[in-house]
Amino acid sequence: MLEITDLTVTYPGGAEALHGVSLSVPTGRVTTVLGGNGAGKTSLLRAVGGLLPQYRASVRTGSVSLDGEDVTALPPWQLVRRGLAQVLEGRHIFTDLTVRDNLVVGGQGLPRREVADAVERAYEQFPALRDKATTSAGYLSGGEQQMLAIARATLRLPRLLLLDEPSLGLSPLMGERIATAIADIAAQGVTVLLVEQNARLALSISEQAVVIANGNVVTACPAVDLLDDDKLSAAYLGGAAAV
């Protein structure tokens, strides 16, 4: 589904965030990317999602392919047309719009009937949003805003969903609800590339794990193997620095 090959990402001044990173993301599964602060996780998502130019960054070498098509240089709007959706850290919802209007924005371009059906599916996925349908999104709790951001991004059931720290700042209970929703989305055939600070939670819903350190892939393995490996668990899951 998603193939990243020999990817090197540079920022102004020549600073390299990724150094020849290669990885494969299997179709219809959750792949979690782990690593410490500054490891290059967010730069990886920006490269896949076409957002590097917004940060004056660029791909110096390598490629990003979606179902065999090289999409490395495509802007975000063209990637959306190819079935990519992303939820950035910070959610980026329209706080002045109601919950329902935020969802309708996610269905732009669809026939009205299809938008209505998609909004109904979002309410079924996240019942709390139905209860707040006419509430301005700025009045939602952090967890509800994250639900809204994910529901809006998946309204059109994308082929590939990028998620950057979806449980950040949420209570453990809300984080578990978000994780369950992500697993449900993947079960519908959506491929998910997840960067998440709560490693144990992320690995519990993932099939594959990729660990990045200093812009390099340290390991890529089944998620369950990472949880069972004492050395890697101690290094990446055992303390506050393990994200």
ChimeraX attribute file (.defattr): number of C-alpha atoms within 10 A of each C-alpha:
attribute: neighborCount
match mode: 1-to-1
recipient: residues
	/A:1	15
	/A:2	20
	/A:3	18
	/A:4	21
	/A:5	16
	/A:6	16
	/A:7	23
	/A:8	23
	/A:9	26
	/A:10	19
	/A:11	17
	/A:12	10
	/A:13	7
	/A:14	10
	/A:15	10
	/A:16	19
	/A:17	22
	/A:18	27
	/A:19	19
	/A:20	18
	/A:21	21
	/A:22	18
	/A:23	16
	/A:24	15
	/A:25	22
	/A:26	16
	/A:27	17
	/A:28	18
	/A:29	22
	/A:30	27
	/A:31	28
	/A:32	26
	/A:33	27
	/A:34	29
	/A:35	27
	/A:36	18
	/A:37	14
	/A:38	13
	/A:39	20
	/A:40	25
	/A:41	26
	/A:42	19
	/A:43	24
	/A:44	22
	/A:45	21
	/A:46	23
	/A:47	24
	/A:48	27
	/A:49	25
	/A:50	20
	/A:51	17
	/A:52	22
	/A:53	14
	/A:54	9
	/A:55	11
	/A:56	10
	/A:57	21
	/A:58	22
	/A:59	19
	/A:60	17
	/A:61	15
	/A:62	16
	/A:63	22
	/A:64	25
	/A:65	16
	/A:66	20
	/A:67	12
	/A:68	10
	/A:69	12
	/A:70	13
	/A:71	19
	/A:72	20
	/A:73	18
	/A:74	14
	/A:75	14
	/A:76	18
	/A:77	12
	/A:78	13
	/A:79	19
	/A:80	15
	/A:81	10
	/A:82	15
	/A:83	16
	/A:84	25
	/A:85	27
	/A:86	26
	/A:87	22
	/A:88	17
	/A:89	15
	/A:90	15
	/A:91	19
	/A:92	12
	/A:93	19
	/A:94	17
	/A:95	15
	/A:96	13
	/A:97	16
	/A:98	19
	/A:99	28
	/A:100	24
	/A:101	19
	/A:102	22
	/A:103	30
	/A:104	19
	/A:105	15
	/A:106	21
	/A:107	21
	/A:108	12
	/A:109	11
	/A:110	13
	/A:111	9
	/A:112	12
	/A:113	9
	/A:114	14
	/A:115	20
	/A:116	16
	/A:117	12
	/A:118	23
	/A:119	24
	/A:120	17
	/A:121	14
	/A:122	22
	/A:123	20
	/A:124	12
	/A:125	16
	/A:126	19
	/A:127	14
	/A:128	14
	/A:129	23
	/A:130	17
	/A:131	11
	/A:132	17
	/A:133	17
	/A:134	13
	/A:135	18
	/A:136	17
	/A:137	23
	/A:138	15
	/A:139	14
	/A:140	18
	/A:141	11
	/A:142	18
	/A:143	21
	/A:144	20
	/A:145	22
	/A:146	25
	/A:147	25
	/A:148	26
	/A:149	24
	/A:150	28
	/A:151	26
	/A:152	27
	/A:153	22
	/A:154	25
	/A:155	23
	/A:156	20
	/A:157	18
	/A:158	20
	/A:159	21
	/A:160	28
	/A:161	24
	/A:162	21
	/A:163	24
	/A:164	22
	/A:165	19
	/A:166	27
	/A:167	25
	/A:168	16
	/A:169	13
	/A:170	16
	/A:171	12
	/A:172	12
	/A:173	10
	/A:174	17
	/A:175	20
	/A:176	15
	/A:177	16
	/A:178	21
	/A:179	20
	/A:180	15
	/A:181	18
	/A:182	22
	/A:183	19
	/A:184	14
	/A:185	23
	/A:186	21
	/A:187	13
	/A:188	12
	/A:189	15
	/A:190	23
	/A:191	24
	/A:192	29
	/A:193	25
	/A:194	26
	/A:195	26
	/A:196	22
	/A:197	24
	/A:198	19
	/A:199	21
	/A:200	19
	/A:201	16
	/A:202	28
	/A:203	25
	/A:204	15
	/A:205	21
	/A:206	23
	/A:207	19
	/A:208	22
	/A:209	26
	/A:210	22
	/A:211	22
	/A:212	22
	/A:213	17
	/A:214	17
	/A:215	23
	/A:216	20
	/A:217	21
	/A:218	13
	/A:219	14
	/A:220	19
	/A:221	13
	/A:222	15
	/A:223	21
	/A:224	15
	/A:225	16
	/A:226	22
	/A:227	19
	/A:228	10
	/A:229	10
	/A:230	12
	/A:231	12
	/A:232	15
	/A:233	17
	/A:234	12
	/A:235	13
	/A:236	20
	/A:237	21
	/A:238	15
	/A:239	10
	/A:240	10
	/A:241	12
	/A:242	18
	/A:243	21
